[in-house]
Structure formats: structure tokens, C-alpha cells
């Protein structure tokens, strides 16, 4: 691995291509349901990226805020959410007064935060009584995901085990930060497969198609792509059909104030 942090300014213009592989209705439904459950009027997404998930909550909130460390990603978000508050800042130092939000959430971003526990404490500080924090993402610690990237790109699974906190750990951190209760559940099951040469058209398989590959050196990425192409060539010679599985669970850990 060459880097410990993905350069999202570089990736920003093409980031949303990853959303072409699925609608992710489970995540959208879970966020809207939680927002309605807590009666959210003011919502903050931390690690908002291009604003894709904030846009899902526009019909259910009066006030929308987004925070991200990448100016490039925020530039993309402003094209989608021109009239909303978008701020460049750190997750561990939220630039807001105490008790101002009803819902704070992050989607596929928490594992990028250098100080994840500090973010949870900050979220607790700026949430109003009755509010909620939701963290949505992968949980490789559960050992249930099957993803062809892990099979062909050496070290990606091991790196994810280090990057992603388990759902149980997040629950413990929320309780320790002062949340009255916390719970977790699966909100999205990404399931499918790429058959044979079709895998090469998968947007995720681009060098910056997902953070697992973006963190690889160019050399390591090339080695992984060559492994895929070699496997495809060998399958063609033997007349076999090669299947590349995608079976990933995304969980939501929600803490209530």
C-alpha cells in the first residue's frame, strides 16, 4: 500500500460512477426512516462527498448541512445542492455549537476518519436531545462478505480489516461517548456477479473506482488486473465460465441521545 489516505480531490469528478452499479435503496430508506423517527429538522452529513445522500433527505428536512475534508468533493456537491450549507472541515472537530442537529450521519466515510472516536464524541456534543447518529458502512470483521476484489488484489482484505471498525465496536464507542442507547442492523445487501469478460466493464474495477483499489500502488493495481486477465484467459482455454462474486453487507449503527 502506498498511501493511508485516498486523494478524493483527484477522484471527485468521477466518484459518482460507483453509484451506477446499484440504486442503494436500502441506505436511502434507512436514512429517511431514521430522520422521520427523530423528527429531524436539521441534518448534518459528515463526509458528505458529492452530496448524493444529502439529496435523498431533502424531502424530509428543513435544513441540510454537509461537511467534508475534500474541496474537490464539495465542489461536486455544490452542483447538486447549490442552496445548502456545505463546509470544508475535519470530522474530529465539528465547527458547530452544542445541541444544534437532530440527525448526524455518514455513509461509507467513517473508516476514512483519522480520529473516529473523536468524531463520535463530537457528534454527541452537537446533537439535540432526542437526536441520533447513524454510521453506515462495511463490516469486514463479520467475515460474511465475498468480493472478487479481495481474491485478486493482494492485501485489500487485510487492509479493510484494519480500516473498518466492527459494528460491535461502534456500539461500544457510542455508549462510552454518552449515547443513551445504540444498535446496529444490516441496511443494504449488495449481491451480484460478473460473468467472464464482463467483469472488465465493472466501474468499481477502475483504479479509483473504490477506495480499496485507490489505496494500492500503481504496481500493485497492475498486478491484480493481470491476475484477473490471466484467470480469464485460462478459463477461455479450458472452456470454463469464470464468475466474479459480489456479496457485501452494509450495516447501520445508530446511537440515540
PERAKA-V18694 format. One record per pair of residues at least 24 apart in sequence whose ideal C-beta (glycine too) atoms are under 8 Angstrom apart, sorted by the first residue. I is the first residue (numbers start at 1). J is the second residue. D is the distance in whole Angstrom. If there is no record, write none. Layout:
# PERAKA-V18694
i:I j:J d:D
i:I j:J d:D
This chain:
# PERAKA-V18694
i:1 j:155 d:7
i:1 j:159 d:6
i:1 j:215 d:5
i:1 j:216 d:7
i:1 j:217 d:7
i:1 j:220 d:8
i:2 j:215 d:7
i:2 j:216 d:7
i:2 j:217 d:4
i:2 j:220 d:8
i:3 j:215 d:6
i:4 j:215 d:8
i:5 j:112 d:7
i:6 j:112 d:7
i:6 j:211 d:5
i:6 j:214 d:5
i:6 j:215 d:6
i:7 j:214 d:8
i:8 j:49 d:7
i:8 j:68 d:8
i:8 j:69 d:8
i:8 j:70 d:4
i:8 j:72 d:6
i:8 j:73 d:5
i:9 j:70 d:5
i:9 j:71 d:6
i:9 j:72 d:3
i:9 j:73 d:7
i:10 j:72 d:7
i:10 j:208 d:7
i:11 j:72 d:8
i:11 j:208 d:5
i:11 j:214 d:7
i:12 j:50 d:7
i:12 j:70 d:7
i:12 j:72 d:4
i:12 j:73 d:5
i:12 j:75 d:7
i:12 j:76 d:5
i:13 j:72 d:8
i:13 j:76 d:7
i:14 j:206 d:8
i:14 j:208 d:7
i:15 j:49 d:7
i:15 j:50 d:6
i:15 j:73 d:7
i:15 j:76 d:7
i:16 j:50 d:6
i:16 j:52 d:6
i:16 j:76 d:7
i:17 j:203 d:5
i:17 j:206 d:8
i:17 j:209 d:7
i:18 j:203 d:6
i:18 j:204 d:6
i:18 j:209 d:6
i:18 j:210 d:6
i:19 j:52 d:6
i:20 j:203 d:6
i:21 j:202 d:7
i:21 j:203 d:6
i:21 j:204 d:6
i:22 j:190 d:6
i:24 j:188 d:6
i:26 j:187 d:5
i:26 j:188 d:4
i:26 j:189 d:7
i:26 j:250 d:7
i:27 j:53 d:7
i:27 j:107 d:6
i:27 j:136 d:6
i:27 j:187 d:6
i:27 j:188 d:5
i:27 j:250 d:7
i:27 j:252 d:8
i:28 j:53 d:8
i:28 j:56 d:5
i:29 j:187 d:8
i:30 j:134 d:8
i:30 j:136 d:7
i:30 j:187 d:4
i:30 j:188 d:8
i:30 j:252 d:5
i:31 j:56 d:6
i:31 j:57 d:6
i:31 j:105 d:6
i:31 j:107 d:8
i:31 j:134 d:7
i:31 j:136 d:8
i:32 j:56 d:7
i:32 j:57 d:7
i:32 j:59 d:8
i:32 j:60 d:6
i:34 j:103 d:7
i:34 j:105 d:8
i:34 j:132 d:6
i:34 j:134 d:6
i:34 j:252 d:8
i:34 j:254 d:6
i:35 j:60 d:5
i:35 j:61 d:6
i:35 j:102 d:8
i:35 j:103 d:5
i:36 j:60 d:6
i:37 j:132 d:8
i:38 j:102 d:5
i:38 j:103 d:6
i:38 j:130 d:6
i:38 j:131 d:6
i:38 j:132 d:5
i:38 j:256 d:8
i:39 j:102 d:7
i:39 j:130 d:7
i:40 j:102 d:4
i:40 j:103 d:4
i:40 j:131 d:8
i:41 j:102 d:6
i:42 j:100 d:6
i:42 j:101 d:5
i:42 j:102 d:5
i:42 j:103 d:8
i:43 j:101 d:7
i:43 j:102 d:7
i:43 j:103 d:5
i:43 j:104 d:8
i:43 j:105 d:8
i:44 j:94 d:8
i:44 j:96 d:7
i:44 j:101 d:5
i:44 j:103 d:7
i:44 j:104 d:5
i:44 j:105 d:8
i:44 j:126 d:7
i:45 j:104 d:8
i:45 j:105 d:6
i:45 j:106 d:6
i:45 j:107 d:7
i:46 j:91 d:5
i:46 j:94 d:7
i:46 j:104 d:6
i:46 j:105 d:8
i:46 j:106 d:5
i:46 j:109 d:7
i:46 j:119 d:7
i:46 j:123 d:7
i:47 j:91 d:7
i:47 j:106 d:5
i:47 j:107 d:8
i:47 j:108 d:8
i:47 j:109 d:3
i:47 j:110 d:7
i:47 j:112 d:7
i:47 j:113 d:7
i:48 j:73 d:8
i:48 j:74 d:8
i:48 j:77 d:6
i:48 j:86 d:7
i:49 j:73 d:5
i:49 j:76 d:8
i:49 j:77 d:7
i:49 j:109 d:7
i:50 j:76 d:4
i:50 j:77 d:5
i:50 j:80 d:7
i:51 j:76 d:7
i:51 j:77 d:3
i:51 j:78 d:8
i:51 j:80 d:4
i:51 j:81 d:5
i:51 j:84 d:8
i:51 j:86 d:7
i:52 j:80 d:8
i:53 j:105 d:7
i:53 j:107 d:5
i:54 j:81 d:6
i:54 j:84 d:7
i:55 j:80 d:6
i:55 j:81 d:7
i:61 j:103 d:8
i:65 j:101 d:8
i:67 j:91 d:7
i:67 j:94 d:7
i:67 j:95 d:8
i:91 j:115 d:8
i:91 j:118 d:8
i:91 j:119 d:4
i:91 j:122 d:7
i:92 j:118 d:4
i:92 j:119 d:5
i:92 j:122 d:6
i:93 j:118 d:8
i:93 j:122 d:7
i:94 j:119 d:8
i:94 j:122 d:4
i:94 j:123 d:7
i:94 j:125 d:7
i:94 j:126 d:5
i:96 j:126 d:5
i:97 j:126 d:7
i:98 j:125 d:6
i:98 j:126 d:6
i:99 j:125 d:8
i:99 j:126 d:7
i:99 j:127 d:7
i:99 j:128 d:5
i:99 j:129 d:7
i:100 j:126 d:6
i:100 j:128 d:7
i:101 j:126 d:5
i:101 j:127 d:6
i:101 j:128 d:7
i:101 j:131 d:6
i:102 j:127 d:7
i:102 j:128 d:6
i:102 j:130 d:7
i:102 j:131 d:5
i:102 j:132 d:8
i:103 j:131 d:6
i:103 j:132 d:6
i:103 j:133 d:8
i:103 j:134 d:7
i:104 j:131 d:7
i:104 j:132 d:8
i:104 j:133 d:5
i:104 j:134 d:8
i:105 j:133 d:7
i:105 j:134 d:4
i:105 j:135 d:7
i:105 j:136 d:7
i:106 j:134 d:8
i:106 j:135 d:6
i:106 j:136 d:7
i:106 j:137 d:8
i:107 j:136 d:5
i:107 j:137 d:7
i:108 j:136 d:7
i:108 j:137 d:5
i:108 j:138 d:8
i:108 j:250 d:8
i:109 j:137 d:7
i:110 j:135 d:5
i:110 j:137 d:6
i:110 j:165 d:7
i:110 j:170 d:8
i:111 j:137 d:6
i:111 j:138 d:8
i:111 j:163 d:4
i:111 j:164 d:5
i:111 j:165 d:7
i:112 j:211 d:7
i:116 j:165 d:6
i:116 j:173 d:8
i:117 j:173 d:5
i:117 j:177 d:7
i:120 j:170 d:8
i:120 j:173 d:5
i:120 j:174 d:6
i:120 j:177 d:5
i:120 j:255 d:8
i:121 j:177 d:5
i:121 j:178 d:8
i:123 j:177 d:8
i:124 j:174 d:8
i:124 j:177 d:5
i:124 j:178 d:5
i:124 j:179 d:6
i:124 j:255 d:8
i:124 j:257 d:7
i:127 j:257 d:5
i:128 j:257 d:7
i:129 j:257 d:6
i:130 j:256 d:8
i:130 j:257 d:6
i:131 j:256 d:8
i:131 j:257 d:5
i:132 j:254 d:6
i:132 j:255 d:7
i:132 j:256 d:5
i:132 j:257 d:7
i:133 j:174 d:7
i:133 j:179 d:7
i:133 j:254 d:7
i:133 j:255 d:5
i:134 j:252 d:6
i:134 j:253 d:7
i:134 j:254 d:5
i:135 j:170 d:6
i:135 j:252 d:7
i:135 j:253 d:5
i:135 j:254 d:8
i:136 j:187 d:6
i:136 j:188 d:8
i:136 j:250 d:6
i:136 j:251 d:7
i:136 j:252 d:5
i:136 j:253 d:8
i:137 j:164 d:7
i:137 j:250 d:6
i:137 j:251 d:7
i:138 j:164 d:6
i:138 j:248 d:6
i:138 j:249 d:8
i:138 j:250 d:6
i:138 j:251 d:8
i:139 j:164 d:6
i:139 j:166 d:6
i:139 j:167 d:5
i:139 j:249 d:7
i:139 j:251 d:5
i:140 j:164 d:5
i:141 j:165 d:8
i:141 j:166 d:4
i:141 j:167 d:8
i:141 j:169 d:8
i:142 j:166 d:7
i:142 j:167 d:7
i:142 j:249 d:7
i:144 j:249 d:6
i:145 j:247 d:6
i:145 j:248 d:5
i:145 j:249 d:6
i:146 j:245 d:5
i:146 j:246 d:8
i:146 j:247 d:4
i:146 j:248 d:8
i:147 j:245 d:7
i:147 j:246 d:6
i:147 j:247 d:7
i:147 j:248 d:6
i:148 j:194 d:7
i:148 j:199 d:7
i:148 j:244 d:4
i:148 j:245 d:6
i:148 j:246 d:7
i:149 j:204 d:7
i:149 j:205 d:8
i:149 j:210 d:7
i:149 j:212 d:6
i:149 j:213 d:7
i:149 j:224 d:8
i:152 j:224 d:5
i:152 j:227 d:5
i:152 j:228 d:5
i:152 j:231 d:8
i:153 j:212 d:7
i:153 j:213 d:7
i:153 j:216 d:6
i:153 j:220 d:7
i:153 j:221 d:7
i:153 j:224 d:4
i:153 j:227 d:8
i:154 j:220 d:7
i:154 j:223 d:7
i:154 j:224 d:7
i:155 j:216 d:8
i:155 j:220 d:7
i:156 j:212 d:5
i:156 j:213 d:8
i:156 j:216 d:7
i:159 j:212 d:7
i:159 j:215 d:7
i:160 j:212 d:7
i:167 j:251 d:5
i:167 j:253 d:5
i:170 j:253 d:4
i:171 j:253 d:6
i:171 j:255 d:8
i:174 j:253 d:7
i:174 j:255 d:4
i:175 j:255 d:8
i:177 j:255 d:8
i:178 j:257 d:8
i:179 j:255 d:4
i:179 j:256 d:6
i:179 j:257 d:6
i:180 j:256 d:5
i:180 j:257 d:6
i:181 j:255 d:7
i:181 j:256 d:5
i:182 j:253 d:6
i:182 j:254 d:7
i:182 j:255 d:4
i:182 j:256 d:7
i:183 j:253 d:7
i:183 j:254 d:6
i:184 j:251 d:5
i:184 j:252 d:7
i:184 j:253 d:4
i:184 j:254 d:7
i:185 j:251 d:7
i:185 j:252 d:6
i:186 j:249 d:5
i:186 j:250 d:7
i:186 j:251 d:5
i:186 j:252 d:8
i:187 j:250 d:6
i:187 j:251 d:7
i:187 j:252 d:4
i:188 j:249 d:7
i:188 j:250 d:4
i:189 j:247 d:8
i:189 j:248 d:8
i:189 j:249 d:6
i:189 j:250 d:8
i:190 j:246 d:6
i:190 j:247 d:7
i:190 j:248 d:4
i:190 j:249 d:8
i:190 j:250 d:7
i:191 j:246 d:7
i:191 j:247 d:5
i:191 j:248 d:8
i:192 j:246 d:5
i:193 j:243 d:5
i:193 j:244 d:6
i:193 j:245 d:5
i:193 j:246 d:6
i:194 j:243 d:7
i:194 j:244 d:4
i:194 j:246 d:7
i:195 j:241 d:6
i:195 j:242 d:7
i:195 j:243 d:6
i:195 j:244 d:8
i:196 j:232 d:7
i:196 j:235 d:7
i:196 j:241 d:6
i:196 j:242 d:6
i:197 j:232 d:6
i:199 j:228 d:7
i:199 j:232 d:8
i:199 j:244 d:5
i:200 j:228 d:8
i:202 j:244 d:8
